[in-house]
Amino acid sequence: MKKRLLLALILSFPMNSCNGDPKKEQADNMSVDTEHKHTNHLIDENSPYLLSHAHNPVNWYPWGEEALAKAKAEDKPIFLSIGYAACHWCHVMERESFENEEIAALMNESFVSIKVDREQRPDLDEIYMTFTQAITGHGGWPMSVFLTPELKPFYAGTYFPPEDQYGRPGFKSLLSQIQQAYASDKSGIMEAAKKMFVEVSSRVNSVSGSASLDRKVIGRGAESLMRGFDHTYGGFGQAPKFPHTMELSLFLRYYKAENDPRFLQATEQALKGMAYGGIYDHLGGGFARYSTDERWLVPHFEKMIYDNALLVRTYAEAFQITGNELYRTTIRETLDFMLRELHHSNGGFYSALDADSEGEEGKFYVWSQEEIEAVLGKQEAAAFIRYYNVSSTGNFEGYNILHLTSASDQVRQEAGDGFDNYIAESKRKLFEARSKRVRPLTDDKILTSWNGLALTALCRGYQITGDDKYLEAARKNASFVSETMFENNRLTHSYREGRRSEGEFLEDYGYYLYGVLDLFESDGNKAWLDFAVTLADRAVVLFADDDGKLYLRPDGETDLIYRPKEQTDGALPNSSSYLIHSLLRLNRITENPDYLETGQKFLRALSGTINQYPSGMTSALFALDYHLGDKLEIVIIGSGPEKQEMLNEIYRRYLPTKMVALSDSGDESVSPLFKGRKAKSGEVVAYVCVNSACQLPVNNVRELKVQLSRL
């Protein structure tokens, strides 16, 4: 049996991923819903992902005191399944295994089964993904982890098929093997789990030391990333290919600093590849999560709010450098998608759209040639079909994913005048026809952290396009978060249908603080700066230790086997780095030295990791670049007619270390930057300062343009 257990512990299954009382037990599995055969403990949860499993025959519990106590009282191992609503392979494993009565019976008899929404509990996801990667060498979702009643993992994987395949056990066999191993050699499992916990947790809590940081580390990070760049199709690595927006933004920042054209060219190749490819929704705007191939053609069709928000930011930076209208159009269409399909009337943004509809991935988005011809008319459709590379055989399971290639340019050239109007009208008709299809499900929970990223995107979109609707949406979002998500001096992580989640998370404070500072720089409202100060002060108290290390959760959380922290960037940027960057920005606005001192302390705590692994620390490199770079402050005072023109002149320029302060009156109580700076009635005055050396104030766009051109 020990050999069998050892085999289970080292087995690396080829995986797909999206990356009690007997009487009470019986009652738990009895139907209480006239429309469903089964109802489990997830029925009262507020996560769409958890609710989607509430009628599985598996006796699921949410993570919490009841389930954890049950595992200890009955001495049963825990099966922990972590996923999220838009995850395709999570749906597959549910259909194949969690809706299977035989498999559910095995789970209910021998395990306490717990289902977690990774987006509601990023701390649990971080902890158990670390173990999953240590055990298997890779990770992803659904994450499948077997725990002792003391919450220590002893086996993990991601997706498992229901039955044995290729000499490897399926989920049913795996459950039986682990149950038998636990029954006959519990002490062996407990000892293995203990050793694994010590090894992994010691690695997580190891201190990388400190290092002297200068601008050279930014260059090392950029050059290291360039070595992994795909110069054929753009982007990083091969299939599957993710946007890697932070890395692209680092390329732009390094290009700005060093004037090395390689980094601008690489960034543009990736941004154009995504905007032209199937990963982009050419009818409705917005990006899918990643491409399953290296060419950006076939996406994994789920759409996440955070991907789109981060991409808007990077496209905005590219537009500021190049002036390429493709980037501005992509920004507008992506933000319009976010506002149309992921926006609550209260101002918050939903989390995601599912990849599947009617049980098929991508069905909502793909087209046959015949369907396009039926909507547009066969003759009228001809140019559209050629332009978007549509064929009778298709490029995705017999259907077509719309995309553009160099051949599309030839179609445009041959078409002549009026082609843009023709394409726009054709897209409108197809979008209208598509809207009548069965839509993918919406994960309609509102996450404060991801709303912070959306807030930044709205502000950048407003600055690039000049469209006030994006600024108004940003204001509404900040009002919603500050009035509804922030209660009793606590920032709520997740909200849905009037219910707030419990617990506070670093990512909420880090991302939203950054976003609300972007909003303050966009409209100058003192309320946003006040909120930013409140968030910053509380975040430092909640998540930092005396040595300057930042953790994902406050100290003393009793349901965690260790206090998790995250230093490198993943699918999302490192929230610690976002907080550090925000503290440094706050210092510039408020001139409060505590924010500078604290930000520097946190940077020093990260310095060893930054020095060792700069290519995985892009968001930290942004904070470092802001700290080491020129202190550029642009102050605009007054309310005359040239104010917006001045702002447009500022916003169209790529100035990554700038800080903008706006005021109609120059009220010193808002920021000391307004001290001694006034404007006459009907006049606007601009002050441009670099490293505390200020140029002469100017009151017209022409002179401001001259000053900005010197930066």
Helices and strands as residue ranges (DSSP letters): H 2-10, H 22-28, G 41-44, H 48-51, E 61-62, H 65-74, E 78-83, H 88-93, I 94-98, H 101-110, E 112-117, H 122-136, E 143-147, E 153-157, H 171-184, H 186-204, H 215-227, H 245-258, H 261-276, E 290-291, E 299-300, E 303-304, H 305-322, H 325-341, E 350-353, E 356-357, E 360-361, H 369-376, H 378-387, H 406-415, H 419-434, E 442-447, H 448-465, H 468-480, I 481-485, E 486-487, E 490-491, E 494-496, E 499-500, H 506-523, H 526-543, H 575-590, H 593-612, G 614-616, H 618-628, E 632-638, H 643-651, E 658-663, G 672-674, E 684-690, E 693-694, H 701-709
